[in-house]
Amino acid sequence: MSGHSKWSTIKRKKGANDAQRAKIFTKIAREIIVAVKAGGPDPDNNSSLKDAIAKARSNNMPNDNINRTIKKAAGSTEGDNYESIRYEGYGPNGVALIVDTLTDNRNRTAADVRHAFDKFGGNMGQTGCVAFMFDRKGVIVIEDEDKEIDEETVTMDALEAGADDIEIDDGVIEITTDPNELGTVRDALEQKYTLASAEVSMVPQTMTTLTDENQIQQMQKMLDMLEDNDDVQNVYHNWDMPEDM
């Protein structure tokens, strides 16, 4: 749920209160349900479920919750039928946004997403209007605030595991992969490092800076409203967010 770097999102999740944490768990549970219904309850034979479980654990979702959700999805033949819908548009000053949703009511979700765009000075556009400005990549983040990880070692480990690129900046190690190789690289690295996150993301090719204080506030409020919506799974944008947000 971020722009180029996932770190701002991770910091926000770490500081989430109980209500926010519950929302995060609800969103991840939907991903698990969809994965189970599409490919079965065995993560060893269902890469989408394996990815969803890894995401759940990186967000500190209890194992009991994960297992209960898998069992519920595996034993259910009706209900919980979610469809994936992507919305695209622009925020203040042309910031590009992609909003990925899982919904059981597309009319409700479309209205809610459009309302968030309209309320805070944005404009929801047609499918494909901003997607070309992003690249689909696997993104793995390792937290190293104490600078205890040797840069050469983690770089070599990441490249040997199949990563495409690695960036190290201010205690954050961000590794990018081909989206189809994310699971393989993640599995190799988590044997040696504690991963803050590992998921397929839409990475912007260029960033947009906001300098007007009103536009900054409007953009933040738009993101908050979208991310607070239970139907919204991820919000990707090319806003170069200030460090203190």
TORKOL-4160 file (C-alpha; in steps of 0.2 Angstrom, whole numbers, padded with zeros to 4 digits, m for minus):
245
<pt num="1" X="0000" Y="0000" Z="0000"/>
<pt num="2" X="0013" Y="0012" Z="m0005"/>
<pt num="3" X="0023" Y="0021" Z="m0018"/>
<pt num="4" X="0040" Y="0016" Z="m0023"/>
<pt num="5" X="0046" Y="0010" Z="m0006"/>
<pt num="6" X="0036" Y="m0001" Z="0005"/>
<pt num="7" X="0044" Y="0005" Z="0020"/>
<pt num="8" X="0032" Y="0019" Z="0024"/>
<pt num="9" X="0018" Y="0007" Z="0024"/>
<pt num="10" X="0027" Y="m0005" Z="0035"/>
<pt num="11" X="0030" Y="0008" Z="0048"/>
<pt num="12" X="0012" Y="0013" Z="0048"/>
<pt num="13" X="0007" Y="m0005" Z="0050"/>
<pt num="14" X="0019" Y="m0007" Z="0065"/>
<pt num="15" X="0010" Y="0008" Z="0073"/>
<pt num="16" X="m0007" Y="0002" Z="0069"/>
<pt num="17" X="m0020" Y="0001" Z="0084"/>
<pt num="18" X="m0031" Y="m0014" Z="0087"/>
<pt num="19" X="m0044" Y="m0008" Z="0075"/>
<pt num="20" X="m0032" Y="m0005" Z="0061"/>
<pt num="21" X="m0024" Y="m0022" Z="0064"/>
<pt num="22" X="m0041" Y="m0030" Z="0063"/>
<pt num="23" X="m0044" Y="m0022" Z="0046"/>
<pt num="24" X="m0027" Y="m0028" Z="0040"/>
<pt num="25" X="m0031" Y="m0046" Z="0045"/>
<pt num="26" X="m0048" Y="m0045" Z="0037"/>
<pt num="27" X="m0040" Y="m0040" Z="0020"/>
<pt num="28" X="m0027" Y="m0054" Z="0021"/>
<pt num="29" X="m0041" Y="m0066" Z="0026"/>
<pt num="30" X="m0050" Y="m0062" Z="0010"/>
<pt num="31" X="m0034" Y="m0066" Z="0000"/>
<pt num="32" X="m0032" Y="m0082" Z="0009"/>
<pt num="33" X="m0050" Y="m0087" Z="0005"/>
<pt num="34" X="m0049" Y="m0082" Z="m0013"/>
<pt num="35" X="m0032" Y="m0092" Z="m0015"/>
<pt num="36" X="m0040" Y="m0108" Z="m0006"/>
<pt num="37" X="m0055" Y="m0108" Z="m0017"/>
<pt num="38" X="m0045" Y="m0106" Z="m0033"/>
<pt num="39" X="m0031" Y="m0118" Z="m0029"/>
<pt num="40" X="m0035" Y="m0128" Z="m0014"/>
<pt num="41" X="m0030" Y="m0128" Z="0005"/>
<pt num="42" X="m0012" Y="m0135" Z="0003"/>
<pt num="43" X="0001" Y="m0121" Z="0002"/>
<pt num="44" X="0014" Y="m0133" Z="m0005"/>
<pt num="45" X="0003" Y="m0136" Z="m0020"/>
<pt num="46" X="m0005" Y="m0118" Z="m0021"/>
<pt num="47" X="0008" Y="m0104" Z="m0023"/>
<pt num="48" X="m0005" Y="m0090" Z="m0021"/>
<pt num="49" X="m0010" Y="m0097" Z="m0004"/>
<pt num="50" X="0008" Y="m0099" Z="0001"/>
<pt num="51" X="0011" Y="m0081" Z="m0003"/>
<pt num="52" X="m0005" Y="m0075" Z="0006"/>
<pt num="53" X="0001" Y="m0085" Z="0022"/>
<pt num="54" X="0018" Y="m0077" Z="0021"/>
<pt num="55" X="0010" Y="m0060" Z="0020"/>
<pt num="56" X="m0001" Y="m0064" Z="0035"/>
<pt num="57" X="0014" Y="m0069" Z="0045"/>
<pt num="58" X="0024" Y="m0054" Z="0040"/>
<pt num="59" X="0009" Y="m0044" Z="0047"/>
<pt num="60" X="0009" Y="m0054" Z="0063"/>
<pt num="61" X="m0008" Y="m0062" Z="0060"/>
<pt num="62" X="m0010" Y="m0077" Z="0072"/>
<pt num="63" X="m0008" Y="m0094" Z="0066"/>
<pt num="64" X="m0025" Y="m0099" Z="0073"/>
<pt num="65" X="m0033" Y="m0085" Z="0062"/>
<pt num="66" X="m0024" Y="m0091" Z="0047"/>
<pt num="67" X="m0028" Y="m0110" Z="0049"/>
<pt num="68" X="m0046" Y="m0106" Z="0054"/>
<pt num="69" X="m0048" Y="m0095" Z="0038"/>
<pt num="70" X="m0041" Y="m0109" Z="0027"/>
<pt num="71" X="m0052" Y="m0122" Z="0035"/>
<pt num="72" X="m0067" Y="m0111" Z="0033"/>
<pt num="73" X="m0063" Y="m0108" Z="0014"/>
<pt num="74" X="m0060" Y="m0126" Z="0011"/>
<pt num="75" X="m0076" Y="m0132" Z="0018"/>
<pt num="76" X="m0087" Y="m0118" Z="0011"/>
<pt num="77" X="m0096" Y="m0121" Z="m0005"/>
<pt num="78" X="m0106" Y="m0104" Z="m0005"/>
<pt num="79" X="m0103" Y="m0087" Z="0001"/>
<pt num="80" X="m0087" Y="m0077" Z="0002"/>
<pt num="81" X="m0086" Y="m0076" Z="m0017"/>
<pt num="82" X="m0075" Y="m0061" Z="m0020"/>
<pt num="83" X="m0070" Y="m0054" Z="m0037"/>
<pt num="84" X="m0054" Y="m0045" Z="m0040"/>
<pt num="85" X="m0057" Y="m0027" Z="m0048"/>
<pt num="86" X="m0044" Y="m0014" Z="m0051"/>
<pt num="87" X="m0048" Y="0005" Z="m0052"/>
<pt num="88" X="m0036" Y="0018" Z="m0058"/>
<pt num="89" X="m0036" Y="0037" Z="m0057"/>
<pt num="90" X="m0027" Y="0053" Z="m0052"/>
<pt num="91" X="m0025" Y="0061" Z="m0035"/>
<pt num="92" X="m0021" Y="0080" Z="m0032"/>
<pt num="93" X="m0008" Y="0087" Z="m0045"/>
<pt num="94" X="m0009" Y="0072" Z="m0056"/>
<pt num="95" X="m0003" Y="0059" Z="m0043"/>
<pt num="96" X="m0006" Y="0042" Z="m0051"/>
<pt num="97" X="m0016" Y="0029" Z="m0041"/>
<pt num="98" X="m0020" Y="0010" Z="m0043"/>
<pt num="99" X="m0033" Y="0003" Z="m0031"/>
<pt num="100" X="m0034" Y="m0016" Z="m0031"/>
<pt num="101" X="m0050" Y="m0023" Z="m0022"/>
<pt num="102" X="m0058" Y="m0039" Z="m0018"/>
<pt num="103" X="m0077" Y="m0037" Z="m0017"/>
<pt num="104" X="m0093" Y="m0047" Z="m0016"/>
<pt num="105" X="m0103" Y="m0031" Z="m0022"/>
<pt num="106" X="m0095" Y="m0022" Z="m0036"/>
<pt num="107" X="m0107" Y="m0008" Z="m0036"/>
<pt num="108" X="m0104" Y="m0004" Z="m0018"/>
<pt num="109" X="m0085" Y="m0004" Z="m0020"/>
<pt num="110" X="m0085" Y="0006" Z="m0036"/>
<pt num="111" X="m0096" Y="0019" Z="m0028"/>
<pt num="112" X="m0084" Y="0020" Z="m0012"/>
<pt num="113" X="m0068" Y="0021" Z="m0023"/>
<pt num="114" X="m0076" Y="0035" Z="m0034"/>
<pt num="115" X="m0081" Y="0044" Z="m0018"/>
<pt num="116" X="m0064" Y="0044" Z="m0011"/>
<pt num="117" X="m0056" Y="0051" Z="m0028"/>
<pt num="118" X="m0070" Y="0064" Z="m0029"/>
<pt num="119" X="m0070" Y="0070" Z="m0011"/>
<pt num="120" X="m0051" Y="0074" Z="m0011"/>
<pt num="121" X="m0048" Y="0082" Z="m0027"/>
<pt num="122" X="m0044" Y="0067" Z="m0038"/>
<pt num="123" X="m0052" Y="0059" Z="m0053"/>
<pt num="124" X="m0056" Y="0041" Z="m0056"/>
<pt num="125" X="m0051" Y="0036" Z="m0074"/>
<pt num="126" X="m0053" Y="0022" Z="m0086"/>
<pt num="127" X="m0044" Y="0005" Z="m0084"/>
<pt num="128" X="m0026" Y="0007" Z="m0090"/>
<pt num="129" X="m0025" Y="0026" Z="m0088"/>
<pt num="130" X="m0011" Y="0025" Z="m0076"/>
<pt num="131" X="m0006" Y="0006" Z="m0076"/>
<pt num="132" X="0007" Y="0009" Z="m0089"/>
<pt num="133" X="0016" Y="0021" Z="m0077"/>
<pt num="134" X="0020" Y="0006" Z="m0065"/>
<pt num="135" X="0030" Y="m0010" Z="m0066"/>
<pt num="136" X="0023" Y="m0026" Z="m0058"/>
<pt num="137" X="0037" Y="m0033" Z="m0047"/>
<pt num="138" X="0040" Y="m0044" Z="m0032"/>
<pt num="139" X="0046" Y="m0033" Z="m0018"/>
<pt num="140" X="0055" Y="m0040" Z="m0002"/>
<pt num="141" X="0059" Y="m0028" Z="0012"/>
<pt num="142" X="0071" Y="m0032" Z="0026"/>
<pt num="143" X="0073" Y="m0020" Z="0041"/>
<pt num="144" X="0090" Y="m0016" Z="0046"/>
<pt num="145" X="0088" Y="m0001" Z="0057"/>
<pt num="146" X="0104" Y="m0005" Z="0067"/>
<pt num="147" X="0114" Y="m0008" Z="0052"/>
<pt num="148" X="0119" Y="m0025" Z="0058"/>
<pt num="149" X="0118" Y="m0034" Z="0041"/>
<pt num="150" X="0133" Y="m0034" Z="0030"/>
<pt num="151" X="0128" Y="m0026" Z="0013"/>
<pt num="152" X="0139" Y="m0036" Z="0002"/>
<pt num="153" X="0133" Y="m0052" Z="0010"/>
<pt num="154" X="0114" Y="m0048" Z="0008"/>
<pt num="155" X="0117" Y="m0042" Z="m0009"/>
<pt num="156" X="0126" Y="m0058" Z="m0014"/>
<pt num="157" X="0112" Y="m0069" Z="m0005"/>
<pt num="158" X="0098" Y="m0060" Z="m0014"/>
<pt num="159" X="0106" Y="m0061" Z="m0032"/>
<pt num="160" X="0110" Y="m0079" Z="m0029"/>
<pt num="161" X="0092" Y="m0082" Z="m0024"/>
<pt num="162" X="0087" Y="m0075" Z="m0041"/>
<pt num="163" X="0083" Y="m0057" Z="m0036"/>
<pt num="164" X="0084" Y="m0043" Z="m0050"/>
<pt num="165" X="0090" Y="m0029" Z="m0040"/>
<pt num="166" X="0093" Y="m0023" Z="m0022"/>
<pt num="167" X="0093" Y="m0006" Z="m0014"/>
<pt num="168" X="0100" Y="m0002" Z="0003"/>
<pt num="169" X="0096" Y="0015" Z="0011"/>
<pt num="170" X="0094" Y="0021" Z="0029"/>
<pt num="171" X="0092" Y="0004" Z="0037"/>
<pt num="172" X="0080" Y="m0002" Z="0024"/>
<pt num="173" X="0085" Y="m0016" Z="0012"/>
<pt num="174" X="0073" Y="m0017" Z="m0003"/>
<pt num="175" X="0075" Y="m0032" Z="m0015"/>
<pt num="176" X="0065" Y="m0033" Z="m0032"/>
<pt num="177" X="0062" Y="m0048" Z="m0041"/>
<pt num="178" X="0052" Y="m0055" Z="m0056"/>
<pt num="179" X="0034" Y="m0057" Z="m0049"/>
<pt num="180" X="0034" Y="m0075" Z="m0054"/>
<pt num="181" X="0051" Y="m0078" Z="m0044"/>
<pt num="182" X="0045" Y="m0069" Z="m0028"/>
<pt num="183" X="0041" Y="m0085" Z="m0019"/>
<pt num="184" X="0058" Y="m0093" Z="m0023"/>
<pt num="185" X="0068" Y="m0078" Z="m0018"/>
<pt num="186" X="0057" Y="m0076" Z="m0002"/>
<pt num="187" X="0059" Y="m0094" Z="0003"/>
<pt num="188" X="0078" Y="m0093" Z="0001"/>
<pt num="189" X="0081" Y="m0076" Z="0010"/>
<pt num="190" X="0069" Y="m0080" Z="0025"/>
<pt num="191" X="0081" Y="m0094" Z="0030"/>
<pt num="192" X="0094" Y="m0081" Z="0034"/>
<pt num="193" X="0085" Y="m0065" Z="0037"/>
<pt num="194" X="0069" Y="m0058" Z="0045"/>
<pt num="195" X="0058" Y="m0051" Z="0031"/>
<pt num="196" X="0047" Y="m0036" Z="0035"/>
<pt num="197" X="0037" Y="m0039" Z="0019"/>
<pt num="198" X="0037" Y="m0049" Z="0003"/>
<pt num="199" X="0023" Y="m0047" Z="m0010"/>
<pt num="200" X="0020" Y="m0043" Z="m0028"/>
<pt num="201" X="0018" Y="m0024" Z="m0030"/>
<pt num="202" X="0015" Y="m0011" Z="m0043"/>
<pt num="203" X="0031" Y="0000" Z="m0043"/>
<pt num="204" X="0030" Y="0017" Z="m0051"/>
<pt num="205" X="0043" Y="0021" Z="m0064"/>
<pt num="206" X="0043" Y="0040" Z="m0059"/>
<pt num="207" X="0038" Y="0049" Z="m0043"/>
<pt num="208" X="0027" Y="0065" Z="m0041"/>
<pt num="209" X="0031" Y="0077" Z="m0028"/>
<pt num="210" X="0018" Y="0088" Z="m0019"/>
<pt num="211" X="0023" Y="0105" Z="m0012"/>
<pt num="212" X="0006" Y="0113" Z="m0008"/>
<pt num="213" X="0001" Y="0109" Z="0010"/>
<pt num="214" X="m0017" Y="0107" Z="0005"/>
<pt num="215" X="m0014" Y="0095" Z="m0009"/>
<pt num="216" X="m0003" Y="0085" Z="0003"/>
<pt num="217" X="m0017" Y="0084" Z="0016"/>
<pt num="218" X="m0029" Y="0080" Z="0003"/>
<pt num="219" X="m0018" Y="0066" Z="m0004"/>
<pt num="220" X="m0015" Y="0059" Z="0013"/>
<pt num="221" X="m0034" Y="0059" Z="0017"/>
<pt num="222" X="m0038" Y="0050" Z="0001"/>
<pt num="223" X="m0026" Y="0036" Z="0005"/>
<pt num="224" X="m0032" Y="0035" Z="0022"/>
<pt num="225" X="m0050" Y="0033" Z="0016"/>
<pt num="226" X="m0046" Y="0020" Z="0003"/>
<pt num="227" X="m0035" Y="0010" Z="0014"/>
<pt num="228" X="m0049" Y="0010" Z="0028"/>
<pt num="229" X="m0061" Y="0002" Z="0016"/>
<pt num="230" X="m0063" Y="m0017" Z="0019"/>
<pt num="231" X="m0064" Y="m0020" Z="0000"/>
<pt num="232" X="m0048" Y="m0012" Z="m0004"/>
<pt num="233" X="m0033" Y="m0023" Z="m0004"/>
<pt num="234" X="m0019" Y="m0012" Z="m0010"/>
<pt num="235" X="m0017" Y="0006" Z="m0015"/>
<pt num="236" X="m0001" Y="0009" Z="m0026"/>
<pt num="237" X="0004" Y="0027" Z="m0030"/>
<pt num="238" X="0018" Y="0037" Z="m0037"/>
<pt num="239" X="0017" Y="0051" Z="m0023"/>
<pt num="240" X="0035" Y="0054" Z="m0016"/>
<pt num="241" X="0028" Y="0054" Z="0002"/>
<pt num="242" X="0037" Y="0066" Z="0015"/>
<pt num="243" X="0048" Y="0056" Z="0027"/>
<pt num="244" X="0037" Y="0061" Z="0042"/>
<pt num="245" X="0021" Y="0053" Z="0035"/>
